Amino acid sequence: MKIRLIAAGTRQSAWVDEGFTTYAKRMPRESGFELVEVPIVKRGKSNNIPRVMEDEGKKMLGYVGSGSIVVTLDQNGQLFSSEDLGEQMQRWMMSGQDVALLIGGPDGLSPACHARGDLSWSLSRAVFPHGLVRVMVVEQLYRAWTLVKGHPYHRA
């Protein structure tokens, strides 16, 4: 199983890069964890936002491997406890399929991304900056993996 985090945006604050890298390095080699950054279109008064989202979505979906399980990150998605996510990760591992997680840009994910999604995951009903979401997602994936492997990182 390979996990690919496909995220809109290429420039993040140093603290986002540092936090993300801290947990990405901890991900097990067998997960083949990878970050793919998709450039976002600069927003302005003259932009057609639905069209911009559609273009970004096409780029994101272009990085999804055929047969991959697609997970969209969305505030209206399913809430998982850490234990629930550990169980979900175990199912992904047993399926042998790659997993692609999609994080949208300032306006969210395109309808095409949502339509391709097999699962929609919400970190919270609150909205977070997409850079922070990267850090939270990779930390939660690492935590889920430690739960699956019986590693002592997770202490409830």
DRENTIVO-387284 format. One record per residue (C-alpha): residue number from 1; residue in three letters; z, y, x. Coordinates in nm, 2 decimals, decimal comma, always signed. Layout:
// DRENTIVO-387284
<rec><k>NUM</k><r>Ala</r><zz>Z</zz><yy>Y</yy><xx>X</xx></rec>
...
***
This chain:
// DRENTIVO-387284
<rec><k>1</k><r>Met</r><zz>+0,00</zz><yy>+0,00</yy><xx>+0,00</xx></rec>
<rec><k>2</k><r>Lys</r><zz>-0,10</zz><yy>+0,34</yy><xx>+0,13</xx></rec>
<rec><k>3</k><r>Ile</r><zz>+0,06</zz><yy>+0,65</yy><xx>-0,02</xx></rec>
<rec><k>4</k><r>Arg</r><zz>-0,15</zz><yy>+0,97</yy><xx>-0,01</xx></rec>
<rec><k>5</k><r>Leu</r><zz>+0,00</zz><yy>+1,30</yy><xx>-0,12</xx></rec>
<rec><k>6</k><r>Ile</r><zz>-0,29</zz><yy>+1,53</yy><xx>-0,22</xx></rec>
<rec><k>7</k><r>Ala</r><zz>-0,17</zz><yy>+1,88</yy><xx>-0,25</xx></rec>
<rec><k>8</k><r>Ala</r><zz>-0,34</zz><yy>+2,21</yy><xx>-0,33</xx></rec>
<rec><k>9</k><r>Gly</r><zz>-0,28</zz><yy>+2,47</yy><xx>-0,07</xx></rec>
<rec><k>10</k><r>Thr</r><zz>-0,32</zz><yy>+2,47</yy><xx>+0,31</xx></rec>
<rec><k>11</k><r>Arg</r><zz>-0,08</zz><yy>+2,74</yy><xx>+0,43</xx></rec>
<rec><k>12</k><r>Gln</r><zz>+0,29</zz><yy>+2,68</yy><xx>+0,38</xx></rec>
<rec><k>13</k><r>Ser</r><zz>+0,60</zz><yy>+2,86</yy><xx>+0,50</xx></rec>
<rec><k>14</k><r>Ala</r><zz>+0,75</zz><yy>+2,72</yy><xx>+0,82</xx></rec>
<rec><k>15</k><r>Trp</r><zz>+1,05</zz><yy>+2,59</yy><xx>+0,63</xx></rec>
<rec><k>16</k><r>Val</r><zz>+0,82</zz><yy>+2,39</yy><xx>+0,40</xx></rec>
<rec><k>17</k><r>Asp</r><zz>+0,63</zz><yy>+2,24</yy><xx>+0,69</xx></rec>
<rec><k>18</k><r>Glu</r><zz>+0,96</zz><yy>+2,16</yy><xx>+0,87</xx></rec>
<rec><k>19</k><r>Gly</r><zz>+1,12</zz><yy>+2,00</yy><xx>+0,56</xx></rec>
<rec><k>20</k><r>Phe</r><zz>+0,81</zz><yy>+1,81</yy><xx>+0,48</xx></rec>
<rec><k>21</k><r>Thr</r><zz>+0,77</zz><yy>+1,68</yy><xx>+0,83</xx></rec>
<rec><k>22</k><r>Thr</r><zz>+1,13</zz><yy>+1,57</yy><xx>+0,85</xx></rec>
<rec><k>23</k><r>Tyr</r><zz>+1,09</zz><yy>+1,33</yy><xx>+0,57</xx></rec>
<rec><k>24</k><r>Ala</r><zz>+0,73</zz><yy>+1,23</yy><xx>+0,63</xx></rec>
<rec><k>25</k><r>Lys</r><zz>+0,83</zz><yy>+1,11</yy><xx>+0,98</xx></rec>
<rec><k>26</k><r>Arg</r><zz>+1,09</zz><yy>+0,88</yy><xx>+0,81</xx></rec>
<rec><k>27</k><r>Met</r><zz>+0,84</zz><yy>+0,72</yy><xx>+0,58</xx></rec>
<rec><k>28</k><r>Pro</r><zz>+0,78</zz><yy>+0,36</yy><xx>+0,69</xx></rec>
<rec><k>29</k><r>Arg</r><zz>+0,46</zz><yy>+0,29</yy><xx>+0,88</xx></rec>
<rec><k>30</k><r>Glu</r><zz>+0,36</zz><yy>+0,02</yy><xx>+0,63</xx></rec>
<rec><k>31</k><r>Ser</r><zz>+0,33</zz><yy>+0,29</yy><xx>+0,36</xx></rec>
<rec><k>32</k><r>Gly</r><zz>+0,06</zz><yy>+0,46</yy><xx>+0,56</xx></rec>
<rec><k>33</k><r>Phe</r><zz>+0,19</zz><yy>+0,79</yy><xx>+0,42</xx></rec>
<rec><k>34</k><r>Glu</r><zz>-0,06</zz><yy>+1,08</yy><xx>+0,45</xx></rec>
<rec><k>35</k><r>Leu</r><zz>-0,08</zz><yy>+1,44</yy><xx>+0,34</xx></rec>
<rec><k>36</k><r>Val</r><zz>-0,42</zz><yy>+1,58</yy><xx>+0,23</xx></rec>
<rec><k>37</k><r>Glu</r><zz>-0,43</zz><yy>+1,95</yy><xx>+0,18</xx></rec>
<rec><k>38</k><r>Val</r><zz>-0,69</zz><yy>+2,09</yy><xx>-0,05</xx></rec>
<rec><k>39</k><r>Pro</r><zz>-0,77</zz><yy>+2,46</yy><xx>-0,01</xx></rec>
<rec><k>40</k><r>Ile</r><zz>-0,70</zz><yy>+2,67</yy><xx>-0,31</xx></rec>
<rec><k>41</k><r>Val</r><zz>-0,93</zz><yy>+2,94</yy><xx>-0,43</xx></rec>
<rec><k>42</k><r>Lys</r><zz>-0,78</zz><yy>+3,29</yy><xx>-0,40</xx></rec>
<rec><k>43</k><r>Arg</r><zz>-0,70</zz><yy>+3,42</yy><xx>-0,75</xx></rec>
<rec><k>44</k><r>Gly</r><zz>-0,81</zz><yy>+3,76</yy><xx>-0,87</xx></rec>
<rec><k>45</k><r>Lys</r><zz>-0,90</zz><yy>+3,95</yy><xx>-1,18</xx></rec>
<rec><k>46</k><r>Ser</r><zz>-1,26</zz><yy>+3,83</yy><xx>-1,16</xx></rec>
<rec><k>47</k><r>Asn</r><zz>-1,17</zz><yy>+3,46</yy><xx>-1,13</xx></rec>
<rec><k>48</k><r>Asn</r><zz>-1,24</zz><yy>+3,22</yy><xx>-1,42</xx></rec>
<rec><k>49</k><r>Ile</r><zz>-0,91</zz><yy>+3,03</yy><xx>-1,38</xx></rec>
<rec><k>50</k><r>Pro</r><zz>-1,02</zz><yy>+2,72</yy><xx>-1,58</xx></rec>
<rec><k>51</k><r>Arg</r><zz>-1,33</zz><yy>+2,70</yy><xx>-1,35</xx></rec>
<rec><k>52</k><r>Val</r><zz>-1,11</zz><yy>+2,74</yy><xx>-1,04</xx></rec>
<rec><k>53</k><r>Met</r><zz>-0,88</zz><yy>+2,47</yy><xx>-1,15</xx></rec>
<rec><k>54</k><r>Glu</r><zz>-1,18</zz><yy>+2,24</yy><xx>-1,23</xx></rec>
<rec><k>55</k><r>Asp</r><zz>-1,32</zz><yy>+2,30</yy><xx>-0,88</xx></rec>
<rec><k>56</k><r>Glu</r><zz>-0,98</zz><yy>+2,23</yy><xx>-0,71</xx></rec>
<rec><k>57</k><r>Gly</r><zz>-0,94</zz><yy>+1,92</yy><xx>-0,93</xx></rec>
<rec><k>58</k><r>Lys</r><zz>-1,28</zz><yy>+1,78</yy><xx>-0,82</xx></rec>
<rec><k>59</k><r>Lys</r><zz>-1,18</zz><yy>+1,83</yy><xx>-0,46</xx></rec>
<rec><k>60</k><r>Met</r><zz>-0,85</zz><yy>+1,66</yy><xx>-0,51</xx></rec>
<rec><k>61</k><r>Leu</r><zz>-1,00</zz><yy>+1,37</yy><xx>-0,70</xx></rec>
<rec><k>62</k><r>Gly</r><zz>-1,25</zz><yy>+1,32</yy><xx>-0,42</xx></rec>
<rec><k>63</k><r>Tyr</r><zz>-0,96</zz><yy>+1,21</yy><xx>-0,20</xx></rec>
<rec><k>64</k><r>Val</r><zz>-0,84</zz><yy>+0,95</yy><xx>-0,44</xx></rec>
<rec><k>65</k><r>Gly</r><zz>-0,95</zz><yy>+0,60</yy><xx>-0,34</xx></rec>
<rec><k>66</k><r>Ser</r><zz>-1,11</zz><yy>+0,38</yy><xx>-0,59</xx></rec>
<rec><k>67</k><r>Gly</r><zz>-0,85</zz><yy>+0,15</yy><xx>-0,75</xx></rec>
<rec><k>68</k><r>Ser</r><zz>-0,57</zz><yy>+0,38</yy><xx>-0,65</xx></rec>
<rec><k>69</k><r>Ile</r><zz>-0,28</zz><yy>+0,44</yy><xx>-0,88</xx></rec>
<rec><k>70</k><r>Val</r><zz>-0,28</zz><yy>+0,81</yy><xx>-0,96</xx></rec>
<rec><k>71</k><r>Val</r><zz>+0,05</zz><yy>+1,00</yy><xx>-1,01</xx></rec>
<rec><k>72</k><r>Thr</r><zz>+0,03</zz><yy>+1,36</yy><xx>-1,13</xx></rec>
<rec><k>73</k><r>Leu</r><zz>+0,32</zz><yy>+1,59</yy><xx>-1,06</xx></rec>
<rec><k>74</k><r>Asp</r><zz>+0,39</zz><yy>+1,79</yy><xx>-1,38</xx></rec>
<rec><k>75</k><r>Gln</r><zz>+0,70</zz><yy>+1,95</yy><xx>-1,53</xx></rec>
<rec><k>76</k><r>Asn</r><zz>+0,62</zz><yy>+1,77</yy><xx>-1,86</xx></rec>
<rec><k>77</k><r>Gly</r><zz>+0,59</zz><yy>+1,43</yy><xx>-1,69</xx></rec>
<rec><k>78</k><r>Gln</r><zz>+0,84</zz><yy>+1,15</yy><xx>-1,69</xx></rec>
<rec><k>79</k><r>Leu</r><zz>+1,18</zz><yy>+1,21</yy><xx>-1,53</xx></rec>
<rec><k>80</k><r>Phe</r><zz>+1,30</zz><yy>+0,94</yy><xx>-1,29</xx></rec>
<rec><k>81</k><r>Ser</r><zz>+1,64</zz><yy>+0,89</yy><xx>-1,14</xx></rec>
<rec><k>82</k><r>Ser</r><zz>+1,63</zz><yy>+0,79</yy><xx>-0,78</xx></rec>
<rec><k>83</k><r>Glu</r><zz>+1,69</zz><yy>+0,43</yy><xx>-0,88</xx></rec>
<rec><k>84</k><r>Asp</r><zz>+1,41</zz><yy>+0,44</yy><xx>-1,14</xx></rec>
<rec><k>85</k><r>Leu</r><zz>+1,18</zz><yy>+0,57</yy><xx>-0,87</xx></rec>
<rec><k>86</k><r>Gly</r><zz>+1,29</zz><yy>+0,29</yy><xx>-0,64</xx></rec>
<rec><k>87</k><r>Glu</r><zz>+1,19</zz><yy>+0,04</yy><xx>-0,91</xx></rec>
<rec><k>88</k><r>Gln</r><zz>+0,86</zz><yy>+0,22</yy><xx>-0,96</xx></rec>
<rec><k>89</k><r>Met</r><zz>+0,79</zz><yy>+0,21</yy><xx>-0,58</xx></rec>
<rec><k>90</k><r>Gln</r><zz>+0,87</zz><yy>-0,16</yy><xx>-0,58</xx></rec>
<rec><k>91</k><r>Arg</r><zz>+0,61</zz><yy>-0,22</yy><xx>-0,85</xx></rec>
<rec><k>92</k><r>Trp</r><zz>+0,36</zz><yy>-0,01</yy><xx>-0,66</xx></rec>
<rec><k>93</k><r>Met</r><zz>+0,43</zz><yy>-0,22</yy><xx>-0,34</xx></rec>
<rec><k>94</k><r>Met</r><zz>+0,39</zz><yy>-0,55</yy><xx>-0,53</xx></rec>
<rec><k>95</k><r>Ser</r><zz>+0,06</zz><yy>-0,43</yy><xx>-0,69</xx></rec>
<rec><k>96</k><r>Gly</r><zz>-0,09</zz><yy>-0,39</yy><xx>-0,35</xx></rec>
<rec><k>97</k><r>Gln</r><zz>-0,28</zz><yy>-0,08</yy><xx>-0,47</xx></rec>
<rec><k>98</k><r>Asp</r><zz>-0,28</zz><yy>+0,25</yy><xx>-0,29</xx></rec>
<rec><k>99</k><r>Val</r><zz>-0,10</zz><yy>+0,54</yy><xx>-0,46</xx></rec>
<rec><k>100</k><r>Ala</r><zz>-0,23</zz><yy>+0,90</yy><xx>-0,48</xx></rec>
<rec><k>101</k><r>Leu</r><zz>+0,02</zz><yy>+1,17</yy><xx>-0,58</xx></rec>
<rec><k>102</k><r>Leu</r><zz>-0,14</zz><yy>+1,50</yy><xx>-0,70</xx></rec>
<rec><k>103</k><r>Ile</r><zz>+0,03</zz><yy>+1,84</yy><xx>-0,67</xx></rec>
<rec><k>104</k><r>Gly</r><zz>-0,16</zz><yy>+2,12</yy><xx>-0,82</xx></rec>
<rec><k>105</k><r>Gly</r><zz>-0,19</zz><yy>+2,48</yy><xx>-0,72</xx></rec>
<rec><k>106</k><r>Pro</r><zz>-0,06</zz><yy>+2,80</yy><xx>-0,88</xx></rec>
<rec><k>107</k><r>Asp</r><zz>-0,21</zz><yy>+2,72</yy><xx>-1,21</xx></rec>
<rec><k>108</k><r>Gly</r><zz>-0,13</zz><yy>+2,35</yy><xx>-1,21</xx></rec>
<rec><k>109</k><r>Leu</r><zz>-0,36</zz><yy>+2,05</yy><xx>-1,22</xx></rec>
<rec><k>110</k><r>Ser</r><zz>-0,70</zz><yy>+2,04</yy><xx>-1,38</xx></rec>
<rec><k>111</k><r>Pro</r><zz>-0,75</zz><yy>+1,84</yy><xx>-1,71</xx></rec>
<rec><k>112</k><r>Ala</r><zz>-0,97</zz><yy>+1,60</yy><xx>-1,50</xx></rec>
<rec><k>113</k><r>Cys</r><zz>-0,67</zz><yy>+1,53</yy><xx>-1,27</xx></rec>
<rec><k>114</k><r>His</r><zz>-0,44</zz><yy>+1,47</yy><xx>-1,57</xx></rec>
<rec><k>115</k><r>Ala</r><zz>-0,70</zz><yy>+1,24</yy><xx>-1,73</xx></rec>
<rec><k>116</k><r>Arg</r><zz>-0,73</zz><yy>+1,03</yy><xx>-1,41</xx></rec>
<rec><k>117</k><r>Gly</r><zz>-0,35</zz><yy>+1,00</yy><xx>-1,38</xx></rec>
<rec><k>118</k><r>Asp</r><zz>-0,19</zz><yy>+0,67</yy><xx>-1,45</xx></rec>
<rec><k>119</k><r>Leu</r><zz>+0,15</zz><yy>+0,82</yy><xx>-1,45</xx></rec>
<rec><k>120</k><r>Ser</r><zz>+0,29</zz><yy>+1,18</yy><xx>-1,48</xx></rec>
<rec><k>121</k><r>Trp</r><zz>+0,61</zz><yy>+1,24</yy><xx>-1,28</xx></rec>
<rec><k>122</k><r>Ser</r><zz>+0,84</zz><yy>+1,54</yy><xx>-1,33</xx></rec>
<rec><k>123</k><r>Leu</r><zz>+1,09</zz><yy>+1,64</yy><xx>-1,07</xx></rec>
<rec><k>124</k><r>Ser</r><zz>+1,26</zz><yy>+1,86</yy><xx>-1,33</xx></rec>
<rec><k>125</k><r>Arg</r><zz>+1,18</zz><yy>+2,06</yy><xx>-1,64</xx></rec>
<rec><k>126</k><r>Ala</r><zz>+1,20</zz><yy>+2,37</yy><xx>-1,42</xx></rec>
<rec><k>127</k><r>Val</r><zz>+0,90</zz><yy>+2,49</yy><xx>-1,23</xx></rec>
<rec><k>128</k><r>Phe</r><zz>+0,90</zz><yy>+2,50</yy><xx>-0,85</xx></rec>
<rec><k>129</k><r>Pro</r><zz>+0,67</zz><yy>+2,65</yy><xx>-0,59</xx></rec>
<rec><k>130</k><r>His</r><zz>+0,42</zz><yy>+2,38</yy><xx>-0,49</xx></rec>
<rec><k>131</k><r>Gly</r><zz>+0,54</zz><yy>+2,40</yy><xx>-0,13</xx></rec>
<rec><k>132</k><r>Leu</r><zz>+0,89</zz><yy>+2,31</yy><xx>-0,23</xx></rec>
<rec><k>133</k><r>Val</r><zz>+0,75</zz><yy>+2,03</yy><xx>-0,45</xx></rec>
<rec><k>134</k><r>Arg</r><zz>+0,59</zz><yy>+1,87</yy><xx>-0,14</xx></rec>
<rec><k>135</k><r>Val</r><zz>+0,93</zz><yy>+1,86</yy><xx>+0,03</xx></rec>
<rec><k>136</k><r>Met</r><zz>+1,10</zz><yy>+1,72</yy><xx>-0,28</xx></rec>
<rec><k>137</k><r>Val</r><zz>+0,84</zz><yy>+1,45</yy><xx>-0,34</xx></rec>
<rec><k>138</k><r>Val</r><zz>+0,84</zz><yy>+1,32</yy><xx>+0,01</xx></rec>
<rec><k>139</k><r>Glu</r><zz>+1,22</zz><yy>+1,31</yy><xx>+0,02</xx></rec>
<rec><k>140</k><r>Gln</r><zz>+1,23</zz><yy>+1,13</yy><xx>-0,31</xx></rec>
<rec><k>141</k><r>Leu</r><zz>+0,97</zz><yy>+0,88</yy><xx>-0,19</xx></rec>
<rec><k>142</k><r>Tyr</r><zz>+1,17</zz><yy>+0,82</yy><xx>+0,12</xx></rec>
<rec><k>143</k><r>Arg</r><zz>+1,49</zz><yy>+0,78</yy><xx>-0,09</xx></rec>
<rec><k>144</k><r>Ala</r><zz>+1,31</zz><yy>+0,53</yy><xx>-0,32</xx></rec>
<rec><k>145</k><r>Trp</r><zz>+1,19</zz><yy>+0,33</yy><xx>-0,02</xx></rec>
<rec><k>146</k><r>Thr</r><zz>+1,55</zz><yy>+0,31</yy><xx>+0,12</xx></rec>
<rec><k>147</k><r>Leu</r><zz>+1,67</zz><yy>+0,19</yy><xx>-0,21</xx></rec>
<rec><k>148</k><r>Val</r><zz>+1,40</zz><yy>-0,08</yy><xx>-0,22</xx></rec>
<rec><k>149</k><r>Lys</r><zz>+1,49</zz><yy>-0,19</yy><xx>+0,14</xx></rec>
<rec><k>150</k><r>Gly</r><zz>+1,87</zz><yy>-0,17</yy><xx>+0,09</xx></rec>
<rec><k>151</k><r>His</r><zz>+1,90</zz><yy>+0,11</yy><xx>+0,35</xx></rec>
<rec><k>152</k><r>Pro</r><zz>+2,22</zz><yy>+0,31</yy><xx>+0,33</xx></rec>
<rec><k>153</k><r>Tyr</r><zz>+2,05</zz><yy>+0,65</yy><xx>+0,30</xx></rec>
<rec><k>154</k><r>His</r><zz>+2,11</zz><yy>+0,68</yy><xx>-0,08</xx></rec>
<rec><k>155</k><r>Arg</r><zz>+2,47</zz><yy>+0,72</yy><xx>-0,18</xx></rec>
<rec><k>156</k><r>Ala</r><zz>+2,52</zz><yy>+0,79</yy><xx>-0,54</xx></rec>
***
